[in-house]
Amino acid sequence: MKKEEFVALRSGETASLYTLSNKDMTVTVTDLGATIIDIICPDKNGAMANVNLGYGKKEDYLLNSCCFGAVVGRCANRIGGAAFSIDGKKYEIEKNDGENNLHSGSDRWYQRLWNATVLSESSISFSLDSKDMDQGFPGNLSASIVISLSDDNTLIFDYSAISDKKTIFNPTFHGYFNLSGEGKGDILSHELMIYADELTYAPKGSIPNGEIRNVHGTPMDFTSFKTVGKDIGEDYDLLNFAGGYDHNYIMRRGQEEREIPLDCNGLSIFKNAVLYDPISGRRMEVFSDMPGLQAYSGNFIRDAFGRNGEPYHSHSGIALETQFYPNAVNIPAFPSPLIEKDEEVFHRTAYRFSV
């Protein structure tokens, strides 16, 4: 595996860049946050392009305010009121999204240097020790992510963690995809299908309150292929609240034809979504064991410049984030992101590219 220096950190350490490859694709990742920098794959004519949004200046990854290519933890998405309770004990965390917490606060995992171990020319492991009360969460938690590129062009994220206290573990990959190639317009003409009949209702502030809404017959319906831009401007409460799509879809489970034949500690991995670009012919399938998928149409991408120095704008990319539901720790009816003391947990998410 190719390894090279990437960027100097304020601590004086230097982050490295690693290149994973197979016969069709190359993926570059840095130990700064286990962040994906490049995903380069062919279109229907064999032309290569980077389909992952990222900064033209490597120093911008030190802050990474847009979460480009980031792995988010301990808890992805939002926690209402920036507070939660575990076994009767209340924990208050940073309010960095109005009165709420977003992506665990401003001291984020993707701004830290992880320990890297090369496993093969197409697989690498990153590990991080998160101390008790780091970001306000209880427990000394040891987290690891194995990132692999398979021979069939599947980019795989295997997450695992163990803690000495009951705590939250809800990681996600926050890459933004543009299957035409980053910097080549917006994703509004991309076609999207999501295997979900329902989503979590989130009023203004994007904090789910426990209500579930059926998507059929609404602008939120992606049960069959539809362009991202078709209904994004409709006068509909959820779209108005979020300025576009930024919603948690509840994944269907149990249809064997949607399982991916990838073994990961006995997990059942299902297809969550398919993204297709009719211009390039590129297709991306999303698989995971996680119960939710946050579809975010990049409504607030701004003040970011891509590989060629051109500015990104709203909808320059779309994020498809597999995770537990937003605010799940405060809604007993939702699948729980809590892990027990000394319980090792595993999650897998995979993105398969084809034409």
N, C-alpha and C positions, 0 to 999 in steps of 0.2 A: 504494500500500500504506500502510495506517495504521501510524504509528510513534508510540510514546509512552514516557515514562520508566517504568522498571520498579522497580529497587531499587538502593540505593547499596551499593557494595562497600567492603570494609575498606581497599582501596587508595585510596579517594577517588573512583574512577571510578564511573560510573553505567551500569548495564545498561539496555538498551532492550527494548521489547516490540513485535513486528511481527505484524500480522494478515493472513493469507492468506485469500482467499475465492473462492468460485464461487457459482453460483445456489442451491446446496443447503447448503453447509457453510462453516464458518469454522474456521480453525486459527490459534492464536497460538503464537508461538515467541520465545524470548529469545536474545540474543547471549551471555548467561551460560550457557556450555556448549552452545550450539545446542540448548537444552532445549525440548521441546514442553510448553506450559502447558495449552492447551485443544484438544480436538477435539470440535466441536459439530456434530451431525448429526441428521437427523429419524428418528423411529420410523415404524411402519407407519401411524400416524394423522396423521403430519406434525408431531408434537410434538418440539421440539428438546431435546436434553440433551447434557451434556458426558460423553463416554465414556472420558475419560483421567483417571486418578487424579492428584491434585495437592494442594498445600498451600493452606490458607485464608490463611496469613500468608506474604506474598511473601518475607520475610526467611528463612524456612525453606529457600528454594532456595539460599541461600549455602552451606549444608552439604549439603543434600539426601541425608540418610543412607539414605533408601529408594530412591534412584535414580529417582524419579518423572520420567518423560518424558525421561530422560537419554540422551545419546549417550556411549557408553563407549569409551575408547581409552587407550593404544595397543592393549592386549590385553584384550578382554572375557573374562569368566569366570575360571577358575582355572588357575594354574600350580603344579604339585605341587612341594613343597619350596622354593617361591619362588626357583627357580634354573633355568637352562637354559644350553645351550652352542650357540654358532654358530661353525662351522668350527674346533672344538677349543678355543675360548676360552669360559670359564665366566663367566656373569653372575649375580650374586646380587641379588635385588630384595626389596622390603619384605615381611615376613611380617605380613599384616594379617587373615588368616583361619586362626587356629591356626598351623600350620607352613607354610601355603601362602599364595600371593598371590591376591587376588580383585580383579578389575577394575582391575589395574595399581597397586594400593596406595591410600594415603589422599590423595595429592596428585593429584586426578582432573581429567580434562579438563573435566568438566561443572561444575567449580567455578571455571573460568577464563573471562575475557572473550575472545570470539572477534571477529574482524573481519567485519563484515556488509556485503554488497553486495546491494541490492535489484535483482532481474532483471526482475520484472514484478509485477502485482498479486497473482499467485498463486505466485511463485517467488522464493527468496532463497538466496544463497550465504554460507556461513560458512567462514573459513579460520583456521588456527592453525599457528604454527611451534613445533615441539617440539624442543628443543635436544638435542645429543648427551648421552646418559646421563640425560636427563629420565626420571623414574620408574625409572631403572636400565637403560633400554633404549639400545642403541647407535644412533648416527646422528642427524644433523640431519635431521629429518623435517618436510616441509611437508604438512599435511593439509587437505582441504577437504570440505565437505558441502553439496550443493545440495538444499534441501528444497522440494518443489513439490506443489501441489494441482491435480490435473487436472480437466477438465470432467466426467469420469465418477466423481468422488468417490474418486479414488485419491491417497493421501498417499505421496509418493515420496521416498526417501532415496538420493541418489547420492554415494557416498564415493569419494575418490581420495587418493592419497598418493605421494610420492617421497622417497627418502632418499639421503644420500651414503655410507651404509654398509649392509651387509646387516643387516636388522632384522626385527622382528615388526610386522605391521599386521593387526589383527583387531578392527574396530570393530563395534558393534551399537547398536540402539535399544532402550532398556530401559523403554519405556512399559508401564504396567499398564492393561489394558482392563477396563471393566465396561460391557457393551452395554445394560444397563438404565439406566445413568447412574451417574456416580460418587456414592458415598454412599447408593446405593439397594440395600443388602444385599450379599450375596456373589455369587460367580460359580459356585457349585457346581451350579446348575441350567442353566448355559450348556452347550450341546452343542458338542463339539469333534471335529474329524477332522484327523488328521495323516498326510501322505503318506509314511509311513515304516514299514518292516517290522522295522527293527532300531534299537537304541540302543547307546550306549557304556556299558558296565557301570562303575559308580563305587561302590566300597566306602565304608565310613564315612569321612567327610571330603570326599566328592564329587569325588575325583580319579580320572579314568579310568586304568585300568592297561593298556589295549590290548585287553581282552576285549570282544567284541561279543555282544550278547544279542538273540535274536529276541523280538519283543513278542507274537506271536500266542498266544492262550490265556492271557495273563497280565493283571494289572491295568494294565499299561503300554500295552495295545493300544488305539489310537485310529484303527485303519485304517478303521473306519466310525464314524458319529456316535455319540457316547456322552456323557452328562453328565459334567462334570468331577468331580462328587461321587460318582458311582456306585461307584467302586472305591477312592477315595482313602484310606479307612480300613481297607483290607484288610491282613492280617498278611503282608506281602511284603517281602523284604529291602530292595529299592531304596526302597520307600515308607517303611520304618522308618528307613533311613539318613538320608533327606532330610526327614522330617516331612511328606511329601506329594509332589507332583510338583515336581521340580527336576532335569530330566534332558535330556540331549542326544540328540535323535532324528536318525538318519542319513537324509538326504533321498534319495528315489528320483529317478532322472534318466532322461530319454530319452522320456517319454511326451509326444508333441507336443500332445495335447489339454490339457495342463496348462500350456503355455507362455503367457506374457502378452505381448501384442503391444506391447511397449515397447522401443525401441532404446536401448541404453546401451553404446557402444563395443564392439559386437559380442558382448556377453554373452548367454548363454542364460538366460532368467529363467523359473523354474518355480513352480507353485503348491506351497506347503509345507503350508498348513493352512487350515482354515475354522473360524471361531467363530460360533456362532449363539445368539441369545437368543430363546426362543419367546415370552416375555412382550412384549417391545417389537417383535419382528419384525426387529430389526437383525441384519445379517450382515456379517462381516468376513473377507475372503480375504487370505492372506499369500503374497507372492511374493518370490523371491530367487534369486540365483546362488550363494549361500553353501552349503557342504556340510552344515551342521548347523542344527538349530533347538532352542534351549533352551526347554522348556515349564516355566514356573515358576508355580505356583498361589498365590503370595503367602503362603507358609506362615508367614513371620516378619515380616509387616507389623505394626508396633506403634509406639506413641508418635508417631503421626502423626495430624494432624487435617485433614479435608477442607475443601471450599469453604464449608460452612455451620458450621464449627466442630465438627462431629461427629467422633468418633474413628473411624479406620479400624481394622479387625481383620484377622486371618488370612483370606485368601481374598476380601478386598474387591476384588481385581482379579487378572488373570492377565497375565503377560508372555510374549510369544512372540518370542524373540530369535534372529534369524538371525545365524550366525557360524561360525567354524571350531570344531572340537571343543575342549572343555576339555582343557588339558594337551597339546594337539597338538604343541607345540614339543618335547616330550620323548618322543613316541611316533612313531618313524619310519614306522610303517604308516599313520598318520593323514594326511589332506590337510594340507599344511604352510601355516602362517600367515606364513612367512618371505617377504620380498621382497628382491630383489637390489639391489645398489648402482645408483643412477640409473635404476631401473626404475619407471616410473609405472604404478600399478595402480588398478583400478576395481572397485567392487562396487555393486550396486543391491538395495534392499529396498523393497517397496511393500505398502501396506495399502489394500485396496479396500473401501469401505463401501456397503451397499445394504440394501434391505428386501424 
